[in-house]
Amino acid sequence: ILVVDDQADNRLVLEDLLSTEYRVETVADGQAALALLARQDLRVDLVLLDVMMHDLDGFEVCRRIRTRLAPHDLPVIFLSALGEDSDEEYGLSLGADDFIHKPFPPSLVLARVRNVIGRCQAAARERTIAVIEARLAEQQRLSDTLQQAINRLTEMNIELERFAFVAAHDLREPLRSITSFAQLL
């Protein structure tokens, strides 16, 4: 979990709360968060993002995450002291998965983090199942195509055997006539 908050005490509280169940990385500003998310060697499953920060506000960081880094896969939960419904609505319209108001009860943060990660894991399982089902359907289609080809080849072999029998019979007939005339001579 990546915690992005410009207040050190908030970062410490969240890290302490979440580190019992998750590995937690913390950064103090939006630029650092975007740089960390751009790294290929680090996998982030969730971003807890403060809205009001000094350099880039959380809304802009979320917008950049959705447009550049991880359009759909990376869940974002806003943490904010903003109390207006319009702020929450705006954050959710940017693609955030949840919005938690400060001051927050620790149990609420933990429950919402679990819920969002659980939903993401379920969605990932559903995508995996869909891929497996698509592969199975493709294999079944290929198996059906192969069986049709085997059936056609079997029919062609039967026809070839009939042709070979008829051709052999027809080729033997002149030889029988020649053999009969030779015996008469």
CYANA upper distance limits for C-alpha pairs under 8 A (distance plus 0.5 A):
  1 ILE  CA     22 TYR  CA      7.30
  1 ILE  CA     23 ARG  CA      6.74
  1 ILE  CA     24 VAL  CA      5.34
  1 ILE  CA     25 GLU  CA      6.67
  1 ILE  CA     44 VAL  CA      6.34
  1 ILE  CA     45 ASP  CA      6.31
  1 ILE  CA     46 LEU  CA      5.40
  1 ILE  CA     47 VAL  CA      6.33
  1 ILE  CA     48 LEU  CA      7.80
  2 LEU  CA     24 VAL  CA      6.46
  2 LEU  CA     25 GLU  CA      5.34
  2 LEU  CA     26 THR  CA      6.19
  2 LEU  CA     27 VAL  CA      8.11
  2 LEU  CA     33 ALA  CA      8.28
  2 LEU  CA     44 VAL  CA      7.08
  2 LEU  CA     45 ASP  CA      8.46
  2 LEU  CA     46 LEU  CA      6.76
  2 LEU  CA     47 VAL  CA      5.24
  2 LEU  CA     48 LEU  CA      6.62
  3 VAL  CA     11 ARG  CA      7.07
  3 VAL  CA     14 LEU  CA      7.93
  3 VAL  CA     15 GLU  CA      8.14
  3 VAL  CA     24 VAL  CA      7.66
  3 VAL  CA     25 GLU  CA      6.66
  3 VAL  CA     26 THR  CA      5.14
  3 VAL  CA     27 VAL  CA      6.86
  3 VAL  CA     47 VAL  CA      6.48
  3 VAL  CA     48 LEU  CA      5.29
  3 VAL  CA     49 LEU  CA      6.71
  4 VAL  CA     11 ARG  CA      7.90
  4 VAL  CA     26 THR  CA      6.45
  4 VAL  CA     27 VAL  CA      5.60
  4 VAL  CA     28 ALA  CA      6.28
  4 VAL  CA     29 ASP  CA      6.70
  4 VAL  CA     30 GLY  CA      7.43
  4 VAL  CA     33 ALA  CA      7.06
  4 VAL  CA     47 VAL  CA      7.84
  4 VAL  CA     48 LEU  CA      6.58
  4 VAL  CA     49 LEU  CA      5.39
  4 VAL  CA     50 ASP  CA      6.49
  5 ASP  CA     10 ASN  CA      7.33
  5 ASP  CA     11 ARG  CA      6.64
  5 ASP  CA     26 THR  CA      8.29
  5 ASP  CA     27 VAL  CA      7.13
  5 ASP  CA     28 ALA  CA      5.64
  5 ASP  CA     29 ASP  CA      6.79
  5 ASP  CA     49 LEU  CA      6.94
  5 ASP  CA     50 ASP  CA      5.55
  5 ASP  CA     53 MET  CA      7.52
  6 ASP  CA     11 ARG  CA      8.42
  6 ASP  CA     27 VAL  CA      8.19
  6 ASP  CA     28 ALA  CA      4.90
  6 ASP  CA     29 ASP  CA      6.21
  6 ASP  CA     50 ASP  CA      8.14
  6 ASP  CA     53 MET  CA      6.26
  6 ASP  CA     54 HIS  CA      7.86
  7 GLN  CA     11 ARG  CA      7.02
  7 GLN  CA     28 ALA  CA      7.64
  8 ALA  CA     12 LEU  CA      6.70
  8 ALA  CA     28 ALA  CA      7.91
  9 ASP  CA     13 VAL  CA      6.66
 10 ASN  CA     14 LEU  CA      6.61
 11 ARG  CA     15 GLU  CA      6.43
 11 ARG  CA     26 THR  CA      6.94
 11 ARG  CA     27 VAL  CA      8.45
 12 LEU  CA     16 ASP  CA      6.49
 13 VAL  CA     17 LEU  CA      6.58
 14 LEU  CA     18 LEU  CA      6.45
 15 GLU  CA     19 SER  CA      6.08
 15 GLU  CA     24 VAL  CA      6.51
 15 GLU  CA     25 GLU  CA      8.25
 15 GLU  CA     26 THR  CA      7.97
 16 ASP  CA     20 THR  CA      7.82
 17 LEU  CA    106 PRO  CA      7.49
 17 LEU  CA    110 LEU  CA      8.01
 18 LEU  CA     22 TYR  CA      6.23
 18 LEU  CA     23 ARG  CA      8.10
 18 LEU  CA     24 VAL  CA      7.41
 18 LEU  CA    110 LEU  CA      7.47
 19 SER  CA     23 ARG  CA      6.12
 19 SER  CA     24 VAL  CA      6.40
 27 VAL  CA     32 ALA  CA      6.71
 27 VAL  CA     33 ALA  CA      6.71
 28 ALA  CA     32 ALA  CA      7.62
 28 ALA  CA     33 ALA  CA      8.47
 29 ASP  CA     33 ALA  CA      6.91
 29 ASP  CA     53 MET  CA      7.05
 29 ASP  CA     54 HIS  CA      7.70
 29 ASP  CA     55 ASP  CA      7.20
 29 ASP  CA     56 LEU  CA      7.61
 30 GLY  CA     34 LEU  CA      6.69
 30 GLY  CA     53 MET  CA      8.01
 30 GLY  CA     55 ASP  CA      7.25
 30 GLY  CA     56 LEU  CA      5.75
 30 GLY  CA     57 ASP  CA      7.35
 30 GLY  CA     58 GLY  CA      7.38
 30 GLY  CA     61 VAL  CA      6.36
 31 GLN  CA     35 ALA  CA      6.67
 31 GLN  CA     55 ASP  CA      7.94
 31 GLN  CA     56 LEU  CA      7.41
 31 GLN  CA     61 VAL  CA      8.47
 32 ALA  CA     36 LEU  CA      6.56
 33 ALA  CA     37 LEU  CA      6.60
 34 LEU  CA     38 ALA  CA      6.62
 34 LEU  CA     61 VAL  CA      7.72
 34 LEU  CA     65 ILE  CA      7.91
 35 ALA  CA     39 ARG  CA      7.22
 36 LEU  CA     42 LEU  CA      8.19
 37 LEU  CA     42 LEU  CA      7.91
 37 LEU  CA     43 ARG  CA      8.46
 37 LEU  CA     44 VAL  CA      7.73
 37 LEU  CA     69 LEU  CA      7.81
 38 ALA  CA     69 LEU  CA      7.26
 44 VAL  CA     74 LEU  CA      8.00
 45 ASP  CA     74 LEU  CA      6.73
 45 ASP  CA     75 PRO  CA      7.51
 45 ASP  CA    117 ILE  CA      7.76
 46 LEU  CA     74 LEU  CA      6.55
 46 LEU  CA     75 PRO  CA      5.56
 46 LEU  CA     76 VAL  CA      6.42
 46 LEU  CA     77 ILE  CA      8.19
 46 LEU  CA    117 ILE  CA      7.64
 47 VAL  CA     74 LEU  CA      8.01
 47 VAL  CA     75 PRO  CA      6.86
 47 VAL  CA     76 VAL  CA      5.27
 47 VAL  CA     77 ILE  CA      6.70
 48 LEU  CA     76 VAL  CA      6.55
 48 LEU  CA     77 ILE  CA      5.44
 48 LEU  CA     78 PHE  CA      6.40
 48 LEU  CA     79 LEU  CA      7.16
 49 LEU  CA     58 GLY  CA      6.49
 49 LEU  CA     76 VAL  CA      7.43
 49 LEU  CA     77 ILE  CA      6.56
 49 LEU  CA     78 PHE  CA      5.28
 49 LEU  CA     79 LEU  CA      6.22
 50 ASP  CA     57 ASP  CA      8.24
 50 ASP  CA     58 GLY  CA      6.05
 50 ASP  CA     78 PHE  CA      6.26
 50 ASP  CA     79 LEU  CA      5.24
 50 ASP  CA     80 SER  CA      6.07
 51 VAL  CA     57 ASP  CA      5.92
 51 VAL  CA     58 GLY  CA      4.39
 51 VAL  CA     59 PHE  CA      6.61
 51 VAL  CA     78 PHE  CA      7.05
 51 VAL  CA     79 LEU  CA      7.01
 51 VAL  CA     80 SER  CA      5.96
 52 MET  CA     57 ASP  CA      5.78
 52 MET  CA     58 GLY  CA      6.79
 52 MET  CA     80 SER  CA      7.58
 53 MET  CA     57 ASP  CA      5.47
 53 MET  CA     58 GLY  CA      7.35
 56 LEU  CA     60 GLU  CA      6.72
 56 LEU  CA     61 VAL  CA      7.03
 57 ASP  CA     61 VAL  CA      6.96
 58 GLY  CA     62 CYS  CA      6.53
 58 GLY  CA     78 PHE  CA      8.05
 59 PHE  CA     63 ARG  CA      6.67
 59 PHE  CA     91 GLY  CA      6.81
 59 PHE  CA     94 LEU  CA      7.84
 60 GLU  CA     64 ARG  CA      6.68
 61 VAL  CA     65 ILE  CA      6.61
 62 CYS  CA     66 ARG  CA      6.67
 62 CYS  CA     76 VAL  CA      7.86
 62 CYS  CA     94 LEU  CA      7.26
 62 CYS  CA     95 GLY  CA      7.96
 62 CYS  CA     96 ALA  CA      7.73
 63 ARG  CA     67 THR  CA      6.64
 63 ARG  CA     94 LEU  CA      6.48
 63 ARG  CA     95 GLY  CA      8.25
 64 ARG  CA     68 ARG  CA      6.06
 64 ARG  CA     69 LEU  CA      7.53
 65 ILE  CA     69 LEU  CA      5.38
 65 ILE  CA     70 ALA  CA      6.14
 65 ILE  CA     71 PRO  CA      7.10
 66 ARG  CA     70 ALA  CA      5.98
 66 ARG  CA     71 PRO  CA      4.50
 66 ARG  CA     72 HIS  CA      7.28
 66 ARG  CA     94 LEU  CA      8.29
 66 ARG  CA     95 GLY  CA      7.54
 67 THR  CA     71 PRO  CA      6.11
 70 ALA  CA     74 LEU  CA      6.22
 73 ASP  CA    120 CYS  CA      8.31
 75 PRO  CA     96 ALA  CA      7.32
 75 PRO  CA     97 ASP  CA      6.44
 75 PRO  CA    116 VAL  CA      7.62
 75 PRO  CA    117 ILE  CA      8.22
 75 PRO  CA    120 CYS  CA      8.06
 76 VAL  CA     95 GLY  CA      8.20
 76 VAL  CA     96 ALA  CA      5.42
 76 VAL  CA     97 ASP  CA      5.98
 76 VAL  CA     98 ASP  CA      7.48
 77 ILE  CA     96 ALA  CA      6.33
 77 ILE  CA     97 ASP  CA      6.12
 77 ILE  CA     98 ASP  CA      5.22
 77 ILE  CA     99 PHE  CA      6.08
 77 ILE  CA    100 ILE  CA      7.73
 77 ILE  CA    113 VAL  CA      8.50
 78 PHE  CA     91 GLY  CA      7.83
 78 PHE  CA     96 ALA  CA      7.45
 78 PHE  CA     98 ASP  CA      6.81
 78 PHE  CA     99 PHE  CA      5.13
 78 PHE  CA    100 ILE  CA      6.48
 79 LEU  CA     99 PHE  CA      6.62
 79 LEU  CA    100 ILE  CA      5.40
 79 LEU  CA    101 HIS  CA      6.32
 79 LEU  CA    102 LYS  CA      7.00
 80 SER  CA     99 PHE  CA      8.13
 80 SER  CA    100 ILE  CA      6.96
 80 SER  CA    101 HIS  CA      5.58
 80 SER  CA    102 LYS  CA      5.90
 81 ALA  CA    101 HIS  CA      6.14
 81 ALA  CA    102 LYS  CA      5.16
 81 ALA  CA    103 PRO  CA      7.50
 82 LEU  CA     87 ASP  CA      7.26
 82 LEU  CA    101 HIS  CA      7.51
 82 LEU  CA    102 LYS  CA      8.32
 83 GLY  CA     87 ASP  CA      7.82
 83 GLY  CA     88 GLU  CA      8.38
 83 GLY  CA    101 HIS  CA      7.41
 84 GLU  CA     88 GLU  CA      7.25
 85 ASP  CA     89 GLU  CA      6.51
 86 SER  CA     90 TYR  CA      6.45
 87 ASP  CA     91 GLY  CA      6.67
 88 GLU  CA     92 LEU  CA      6.71
 88 GLU  CA     99 PHE  CA      6.78
 89 GLU  CA     93 SER  CA      6.58
 90 TYR  CA     94 LEU  CA      6.89
 91 GLY  CA     95 GLY  CA      7.46
 91 GLY  CA     96 ALA  CA      6.41
 91 GLY  CA     99 PHE  CA      7.93
 92 LEU  CA     96 ALA  CA      5.17
 92 LEU  CA     97 ASP  CA      7.09
 92 LEU  CA     98 ASP  CA      7.37
 92 LEU  CA     99 PHE  CA      7.91
 97 ASP  CA    116 VAL  CA      7.68
 98 ASP  CA    112 ARG  CA      8.30
100 ILE  CA    104 PHE  CA      7.48
100 ILE  CA    109 VAL  CA      7.91
104 PHE  CA    108 LEU  CA      7.54
104 PHE  CA    109 VAL  CA      7.48
105 PRO  CA    109 VAL  CA      7.16
106 PRO  CA    110 LEU  CA      6.74
107 SER  CA    111 ALA  CA      6.53
108 LEU  CA    112 ARG  CA      6.60
109 VAL  CA    113 VAL  CA      6.54
110 LEU  CA    114 ARG  CA      6.62
111 ALA  CA    115 ASN  CA      6.65
112 ARG  CA    116 VAL  CA      6.60
113 VAL  CA    117 ILE  CA      6.56
114 ARG  CA    118 GLY  CA      6.32
115 ASN  CA    119 ARG  CA      6.59
116 VAL  CA    120 CYS  CA      6.69
117 ILE  CA    121 GLN  CA      6.57
118 GLY  CA    122 ALA  CA      6.60
119 ARG  CA    123 ALA  CA      6.58
120 CYS  CA    124 ALA  CA      6.59
121 GLN  CA    125 ARG  CA      6.66
122 ALA  CA    126 GLU  CA      6.66
123 ALA  CA    127 ARG  CA      6.67
124 ALA  CA    128 THR  CA      6.66
125 ARG  CA    129 ILE  CA      6.57
126 GLU  CA    130 ALA  CA      6.55
127 ARG  CA    131 VAL  CA      6.67
128 THR  CA    132 ILE  CA      6.68
129 ILE  CA    133 GLU  CA      6.50
130 ALA  CA    134 ALA  CA      6.56
131 VAL  CA    135 ARG  CA      6.67
132 ILE  CA    136 LEU  CA      6.58
133 GLU  CA    137 ALA  CA      6.56
134 ALA  CA    138 GLU  CA      6.64
135 ARG  CA    139 GLN  CA      6.58
136 LEU  CA    140 GLN  CA      6.55
137 ALA  CA    141 ARG  CA      6.62
138 GLU  CA    142 LEU  CA      6.62
139 GLN  CA    143 SER  CA      6.44
140 GLN  CA    144 ASP  CA      6.56
141 ARG  CA    145 THR  CA      6.66
142 LEU  CA    146 LEU  CA      6.52
143 SER  CA    147 GLN  CA      6.57
144 ASP  CA    148 GLN  CA      6.68
145 THR  CA    149 ALA  CA      6.77
146 LEU  CA    150 ILE  CA      6.69
147 GLN  CA    151 ASN  CA      6.62
148 GLN  CA    152 ARG  CA      6.69
149 ALA  CA    153 LEU  CA      6.61
150 ILE  CA    154 THR  CA      6.57
151 ASN  CA    155 GLU  CA      6.77
152 ARG  CA    156 MET  CA      6.63
153 LEU  CA    157 ASN  CA      6.54
154 THR  CA    158 ILE  CA      6.80
155 GLU  CA    159 GLU  CA      6.76
156 MET  CA    160 LEU  CA      6.52
157 ASN  CA    161 GLU  CA      6.59
158 ILE  CA    162 ARG  CA      6.81
159 GLU  CA    163 PHE  CA      6.62
160 LEU  CA    164 ALA  CA      6.48
161 GLU  CA    165 PHE  CA      6.63
162 ARG  CA    166 VAL  CA      6.67
163 PHE  CA    167 ALA  CA      6.38
164 ALA  CA    168 ALA  CA      6.39
165 PHE  CA    169 HIS  CA      6.61
166 VAL  CA    170 ASP  CA      6.53
167 ALA  CA    171 LEU  CA      6.49
168 ALA  CA    172 ARG  CA      6.59
169 HIS  CA    173 GLU  CA      6.84
170 ASP  CA    174 PRO  CA      8.04
171 LEU  CA    175 LEU  CA      7.67
172 ARG  CA    176 ARG  CA      6.71
173 GLU  CA    177 SER  CA      6.91
174 PRO  CA    178 ILE  CA      6.70
175 LEU  CA    179 THR  CA      6.50
176 ARG  CA    180 SER  CA      6.54
177 SER  CA    181 PHE  CA      6.68
178 ILE  CA    182 ALA  CA      6.49
179 THR  CA    183 GLN  CA      6.71
180 SER  CA    184 LEU  CA      6.82
181 PHE  CA    185 LEU  CA      6.70
